[in-house]
Structures are given as structure tokens and as C-alpha cells.
Amino acid sequence: MSRATSVSVSATDPGLTRDTSISRTGTARSGDQVTVTGWEDSLVGSSVVVVLQINCATQPTARTDTNGNAAITASGTGNTYYLSITLNTATLDNWSVQVGTSGGSTYTFTKGTGGGGHKG
């Protein structure tokens, strides 16, 4: 699995390449209204940047945890935001990243066979 090296949240679509081949596994924890969907990805410099679309009430916050996963703090529904995740891989066609929400949901987003690998 790839590691998230940085994350940022925006109310504006970053405008990278829309990618419908991003798959998601995992299910929402009961009571967690926040939805997270694969949206875009692109090679930016020497790193893959993945954009996830988040539906929640107010602008969420995000961070990376010590395992290189993205963690979102959000609640409710009704507004669209975009989480940009920079990964430690330069392999655009083969990556995966885990994302958790403050409501207790955990998702893995994958492109290709997953994995990715550390860039040198």
C-alpha cells in the first residue's frame, strides 16, 4: 500500500484527471453520514496525487497518521469538498491508500492492482 505524505482539503475541484477506474472497498460505519468517493488522480512532479470527493456538512480537516493513511474529521452531509492526497509513489497506474473518517469508517481506494511502492 502506498503512503500518504501530505493531504489538503479544498472546496474547489483541483481539476486533475477525472478517473472512474479508482475502486473503493470498505463500508460506512453505522451513523457515519460522510461519504468519500474516488474522483481524480494525476502524476504531479514525481508523486501521484489522488483526489477524493467528500460530502459532509462543513469543510472537513485532514491529516496523515503515523501509518501513512489519510484521516478525515467531518460530519453530516450536504456540501462537496475535495481531499488531495500526495502519495509516496510515482506509479500512476498502480496505487492504493487507506482513508479513515472521524465517524469510524475506513475505506481503501485502489487503482490497478494496488500497492504502488516507495519512490526512490
C-alpha positions as CSV (number, residue, x, y, z in Angstrom):
1,M,0.0,0.0,0.0
2,S,1.2,3.5,-0.8
3,R,1.7,6.0,2.0
4,A,0.1,9.5,2.1
5,T,2.9,12.0,2.5
6,S,0.7,15.1,2.6
7,V,-3.0,16.0,2.4
8,S,-5.1,19.1,1.8
9,V,-8.8,19.9,1.6
10,S,-10.4,22.4,-0.7
11,A,-14.0,23.5,-1.6
12,T,-12.8,23.7,-5.2
13,D,-12.1,20.8,-7.5
14,P,-8.4,20.7,-8.1
15,G,-9.0,19.9,-11.8
16,L,-6.7,16.9,-12.2
17,T,-7.6,14.0,-14.5
18,R,-11.1,12.5,-13.7
19,D,-10.6,8.8,-13.1
20,T,-13.6,6.4,-13.0
21,S,-11.2,3.4,-12.5
22,I,-10.5,4.2,-8.9
23,S,-12.1,1.5,-6.8
24,R,-13.2,1.7,-3.2
25,T,-13.5,-1.1,-0.6
26,G,-14.9,-0.8,2.9
27,T,-18.3,0.3,4.2
28,A,-19.6,3.2,6.2
29,R,-19.8,2.7,9.9
30,S,-23.4,2.9,11.2
31,G,-24.3,6.6,11.8
32,D,-21.4,8.0,9.7
33,Q,-23.1,10.3,7.2
34,V,-19.9,11.4,5.5
35,T,-19.3,9.9,2.0
36,V,-15.9,9.6,0.4
37,T,-15.6,8.8,-3.4
38,G,-12.7,8.3,-5.7
39,W,-12.5,11.3,-8.0
40,E,-9.2,12.2,-9.8
41,D,-5.6,11.3,-9.9
42,S,-2.5,12.5,-11.7
43,L,1.2,12.4,-11.7
44,V,2.4,15.8,-10.3
45,G,6.1,16.1,-10.4
46,S,7.4,12.7,-9.2
47,S,4.4,11.8,-7.0
48,V,0.9,10.5,-7.6
49,V,-1.8,12.9,-6.3
50,V,-5.2,11.3,-5.6
51,V,-8.3,13.4,-5.2
52,L,-11.2,12.1,-3.2
53,Q,-14.6,13.8,-3.2
54,I,-16.1,14.2,0.3
55,N,-19.7,15.0,1.0
56,C,-20.2,16.5,4.5
57,A,-21.8,19.4,6.3
58,T,-18.9,21.8,6.7
59,Q,-15.3,21.9,5.4
60,P,-13.5,18.9,6.8
61,T,-10.0,18.8,8.2
62,A,-7.5,16.1,7.2
63,R,-4.1,14.8,8.3
64,T,-1.8,11.9,7.7
65,D,-1.4,9.4,10.5
66,T,1.8,7.6,11.6
67,N,1.0,4.7,9.2
68,G,0.7,6.9,6.2
69,N,-3.0,6.8,6.0
70,A,-5.3,9.8,5.4
71,A,-7.6,10.7,8.3
72,I,-10.7,13.0,7.8
73,T,-12.5,14.8,10.5
74,A,-16.0,15.6,9.2
75,S,-19.7,15.1,9.9
76,G,-23.1,15.5,8.3
77,T,-23.9,15.9,4.7
78,G,-24.8,18.5,2.1
79,N,-21.6,20.0,0.8
80,T,-18.9,18.8,-1.5
81,Y,-15.2,19.1,-0.7
82,Y,-12.0,17.7,-2.3
83,L,-9.3,15.8,-0.4
84,S,-5.9,15.8,-2.3
85,I,-3.5,13.1,-1.1
86,T,0.1,13.1,-2.2
87,L,1.4,9.5,-2.3
88,N,5.0,8.2,-1.9
89,T,4.8,6.6,-5.3
90,A,5.3,7.7,-8.9
91,T,3.3,4.7,-10.4
92,L,0.1,6.3,-11.6
93,D,-1.5,3.0,-12.7
94,N,-0.8,1.1,-9.5
95,W,-1.5,2.5,-6.1
96,S,-3.7,2.2,-3.0
97,V,-4.3,4.3,0.0
98,Q,-6.4,3.9,3.2
99,V,-8.7,6.7,4.4
100,G,-10.5,6.8,7.7
101,T,-13.2,9.2,8.9
102,S,-13.9,10.6,12.3
103,G,-17.2,8.7,12.2
104,G,-15.3,5.4,12.3
105,S,-15.5,4.4,8.6
106,T,-12.4,3.0,6.9
107,Y,-12.0,2.8,3.1
108,T,-9.2,1.6,0.8
109,F,-9.0,3.4,-2.6
110,T,-7.1,1.5,-5.3
111,K,-6.1,1.8,-8.9
112,G,-4.7,-1.1,-10.8
113,T,-3.6,-4.0,-8.5
114,G,-2.9,-1.6,-5.6
115,G,0.3,-1.4,-3.8
116,G,2.4,1.2,-5.6
117,G,5.7,1.2,-3.9
118,H,8.1,3.7,-2.5
119,K,9.7,6.1,-4.8
120,G,13.4,6.2,-4.6
